[in-house]
Amino acid sequence: QVQLVESGGGSVQAGGSLRLSCAASRVSFGINNMGWYRQAPGKQRELVALISRGAGTNYADSVKGRFTISRDNAANTVDLQMNNLKPEDTAAYFCFANPGLGGTAWGQGTQVTVSS
């Protein structure tokens, strides 16, 4: 079963930047989509960005132009570069991966806090 470990969360002032990283292990048949969801207190989990095995990307409208997702297929890692952060970006961020055998693996979550 694929396991995901995240790193890179933290606290930053508005306008600042953070980079989230996620590494997958126990990968047997590759990974299709990888990406990030986030969940703020009292809100539903929402898709932030995803990237396909072929590097196609999809972003939430609220982060377009500020966040960039990238992946390394050989290393089974996915990164999220977050620039010009806003207080409304404050949330727990969860890495996800769709293994080649199917299903979805989730990371444990990492907190991002943006102060005004």
C-alpha positions in Angstrom: 0.0 0.0 0.0 1.4 3.4 -1.0 2.4 5.6 1.9 2.8 9.4 1.7 4.9 11.6 3.9 4.5 15.4 3.7 6.8 18.2 4.8 7.1 21.9 4.4 4.1 23.5 6.2 4.4 26.3 8.6 3.4 29.9 9.4 4.1 32.9 7.1 2.9 36.4 6.7 0.6 37.4 3.9 2.6 37.8 0.7 5.1 35.2 1.7 5.9 31.8 0.2 6.0 28.2 1.3 6.9 25.0 -0.4 5.2 21.7 0.4 6.7 18.4 -0.5 5.3 14.9 -0.5 7.1 11.6 -1.0 5.5 8.3 -1.8 6.9 4.9 -0.8 5.8 1.3 -1.4 5.0 2.2 -5.0 4.7 -0.9 -7.2 3.0 0.1 -10.4 3.6 3.8 -10.6 1.3 6.6 -9.7 -1.3 8.3 -11.9 -2.5 11.6 -10.5 -0.8 13.2 -7.5 -1.7 16.5 -5.8 -3.0 18.4 -2.9 -6.2 19.0 -1.1 -6.8 21.5 1.7 -9.3 21.8 4.5 -9.9 24.9 6.6 -11.8 24.7 9.9 -15.5 24.4 9.3 -15.1 24.0 5.6 -15.1 21.1 3.2 -11.9 19.6 1.8 -11.2 21.2 -1.6 -8.8 20.3 -4.4 -5.9 22.7 -4.6 -3.9 21.3 -7.5 -3.2 18.0 -9.2 -0.7 16.8 -11.7 -1.0 13.7 -13.9 1.7 11.2 -14.7 2.2 13.1 -17.9 2.5 16.4 -16.1 -0.9 17.8 -17.0 -2.0 20.1 -14.3 -5.3 21.4 -12.8 -5.6 24.2 -10.2 -8.4 25.6 -8.1 -9.3 29.0 -9.4 -8.4 30.6 -6.1 -4.7 29.6 -6.4 -4.1 30.0 -10.2 -1.1 32.2 -10.8 0.1 31.9 -7.2 0.7 28.1 -6.8 2.7 25.8 -8.9 2.6 22.0 -8.7 5.4 19.8 -9.9 6.4 16.1 -9.6 9.3 13.8 -10.1 8.0 10.5 -11.4 11.3 8.7 -10.8 11.4 9.7 -7.2 7.6 9.5 -6.7 7.5 13.0 -5.2 5.2 16.0 -5.7 5.8 19.5 -4.6 3.6 22.6 -4.3 5.2 26.0 -4.5 2.9 28.5 -2.9 3.7 32.2 -3.5 1.8 35.4 -2.6 0.0 33.5 0.2 -3.2 35.0 1.6 -4.9 34.5 5.0 -7.6 32.5 3.2 -5.0 29.9 2.2 -4.8 28.9 5.9 -5.7 25.3 6.1 -4.4 21.8 6.6 -3.0 20.6 3.3 -3.2 16.9 2.4 -1.1 15.2 -0.3 -2.9 12.5 -2.3 -1.9 9.9 -4.9 -3.7 7.6 -7.2 -1.6 4.4 -7.5 -1.5 2.5 -10.7 -3.4 -0.3 -9.1 -6.3 2.0 -8.2 -7.6 3.7 -5.1 -6.3 6.8 -3.3 -3.5 7.2 -0.8 -3.5 10.2 1.6 -0.8 11.9 3.6 -1.2 12.8 7.2 -1.6 16.5 6.5 0.5 19.6 7.1 -0.7 22.9 8.5 -0.3 26.1 6.6 -1.1 29.3 8.5 -1.0 32.7 6.8 -1.3 35.8 9.0 -2.4 39.2 7.8 
